[in-house]
């Protein structure tokens, strides 16, 4: 596994409780999506905002497809940010797979839904916390199974 990214790889950094994601374009440029600017290209330094970078290395063919899709984003007007319909994960998955999805958002929603249900049934905060963890775990397993199919 490479420690450094190649053009087309997915790059990440911490942003509070979630990972902020983007697609490396080469020459230190990253395609990503933020609430203030929507989908846009920025420098690696601006993307990182003082945080450490993580890298999800893609296979060569997946990187090439991602770069091809990213070029269409560069040449067309960019999409606005929307937490539920177009966040940074939607941008990355649309660029790398051709289909927009947000596994982190799904995991949070599964977790909150399971916690609410557990609390409504039991009225016990500890059970609600366990329900949240279970819901996130279920959603994360689905995300891992989907990711292995993409490569």
Helices and strands as residue ranges (DSSP letters): E 10-15, E 18-26, E 29-34, E 38-43, H 44-48, E 54-56, H 60-75, H 88-97, H 103-122, H 125-150
